Amino acid sequence: MKHLLTRMVQWSQELLAEVVQSGDLVVDLTVGTGQDTSALLQMVGEQGQVVGFDIQPQALLATRERMIAAGAQVRLQQQNIQPLQREAGIDLLQMSHAGFSAVMPAAPKGIIANLGYLPGGDQQLVTRPETTVAALEQGCSVLASGGRMTVVIYPAHPGGAEEGNAVSELFAGLQDPGFQVLRLDVSNRPAAPFVFVLEKTD
């Protein structure tokens, strides 16, 4: 289906959907309003598991309602929990994505991150380079073979350009031949959002 060429969120979802299958385990590092969580649920179906992270309770509650309305089984977890069980449904955790790998029940086939701030929320609460890089480093480590991780960057908001540079440096520095990284951007709009797609080939 044709869509606006510069819609980076949609590109990130579509490029993830190419490798994620029904029953897979996937991760949403930045739940927000649940847009990516919903897309992940459609990819993995009733037998799959979606694990989502956010530090803002209002984001998790709004996403929980959205997912329940879609007929999904949702488990809302607090921080400092033990590793999750591998079971169908959605697990929403109130914790930073910087420590997400500690609670993963298995290697995820797909990981998605939509950086910046919560749409409609406090724009002072944004993802930070240090926690984002920590999460993405863990993502590289735990991602299943053949899996993908997509990251949407917003350079226009305060701190967004610095975060984008930090993510760029991380991915550019990957020496392991088992990783491939694609960057999609709008060449004639330097302040527009852009997306990274990392694939783990072995």
N, C-alpha and C positions, 0 to 999 in steps of 0.2 A: 504494500500500500504506500502510495506516495505521501510524503510529509515534507514540511519545511526543512530545507537542506541544513539550516543552522541550528536545529533543535537538538542540542547535545545530549540532553537527558534521554530523549528517545533513541538516539544512536547508542548510548551506553546500554540501554535495556535490550535493544535488538541484537547487539553484538554479543551480549551475554547469553541471550536466548539461543544463539547458534550452537552452544555446547551444553547447556543445561537441559536435562531431560526429566520426565515424570519420575517422582520418587527420590530425586536428588536432595542433598543438603546444600543450602545456600545461606548467605549472610548479607544483611543490610547494616553497614557500619554507621549509618546516619539516618535513623528512621524518619525524622521530620514529620511531615503530614501523612506519611504512609504511601506515597505515590510509588516509590520503588518497591516497598514491601508488597504492595498489591500486584505489581508486575512479576515479582519473584514467585508469589503464590500461584499465579497463572502458569508459570513455567514448570513448577514442580508438582502441581496438582494435589489431590487429596492425600496421596501417599508420601508426599515430600515433606521436608521440614525447612522452615524459614526461621532464622535467628536474627533478631534486630536489636540494635543498641542505640540509646539516646540518654543524655543526662537530664533532659527536661521532662518532668512528669506529664505536662500537658500534651507533649508530642506523643508519648506512649499511650496515654488515655484516648486521644483522638484516633490514633492508629488502631488501637484495640477495638473501638466502636466501629470503625470502618471495616475491619476484617471480620468481625462478628456479623455485621450486616451482609457481608459477602458469603456467609455460611461457613467460615473457617473456625477451627478449634484454636483458641488463643489462650496461652498461659502467660500471665504477667508476673515477672520475677523481680525481686529486689536485688540490689548489688551484694557483693561478697557471698555469692552462692557457690556451690560445688559445681563441677562439670555437669553439663546437661545430659539428659538421656537422649539417645537417638530414637526419636519417635515422631510420627506424623503430626503436623500442625505448626503453629507459630509460637515461638518463644520471644517475648519482648522483655528486654533487660534494661533497668535504669542504672547504667554505668557507662564510663568512658570507653570508647572503642580502643583506647590505648592498651587495654589489657584483655582484649576479646579472646585471644587464643587460649587463655587459661580455662575457659568454660566450654570450649567446643567439644562436642561428643565424637567427632570424626573429621576427616579432611573434607572441606566444602568444595563443591564443583564450581560454584560461582560466588563472587564477592562484589558488592557494589557500594560505592561511596558518592554521595552528592554533597559536596562541601559547602561552607558558608554558614548562613544563619537560617533559623526556622522561619519559613514564609508566614508572615502575619505575627511573628513573635518579636522578642527583644533583639534588635539588630546588634546590640553590644555583645550578645552571646554568640560567638562564632567559633568554628573549628580553628584550631591553632596548628602551626607548622610542626611543633614538637610532638604533639599527640597524634596528629595525622600521620607523620612519618613513622612513628612507632607502630601504629596500626597497620600501615601498608607493609612495613618490614615483616610483621607477623603474618600478614596475608601471603606474602611471597613464600614464607616458610611452610604454612599449613595448607595452602591450596593444593587440591588434588591434581594428579597428573592429567593433562588434557583440559584442565579448568581455566577459567578466565577471571580477571579482576578488572573492573572498570571504575574510573574515578573522574568525576566532573569537577572542574576548577572554575571559580568565578573571580577573575582578577580585578574586577571593577570596584568591589567593596573594600573598605579599609582592611588592610592585612591580607587581602586575597592574592595580590601579586606576589607577596613574600611567600605565602603558602604554596602558590603555584611553582615558584622557583625551587622551593625545598623538595617538592614532589618530583620536579623535573630532574634535579640533581640525583635524587635517589634512584630513579629508573635509569637515567643515563649511566650511572655507575655500576649497574648490574653486569658482572663479568661472566656469570654462569650461562653457558650456551643453551641451557634448558629453558631460558626465558626469552620471549619475544615481546617487544613493547611498541605499540602503535600510538601516535598522537594525531588527533583530528582537531584542527582549529580553523578559524575563519581568517584567512591570510590578510584580507583588507580591513579587518576590524580587530585591532590588537587588544581592545578591552572586552571583547566578547568571550563568553564561556568557551572552554575547550575540554576535551576528554582524552584520557589515557586508557588504553586497553592492553592489559598484560595477559599473556598466555603462557602457561607452564606446560612445556612440551614433553617433559619426562618426569 
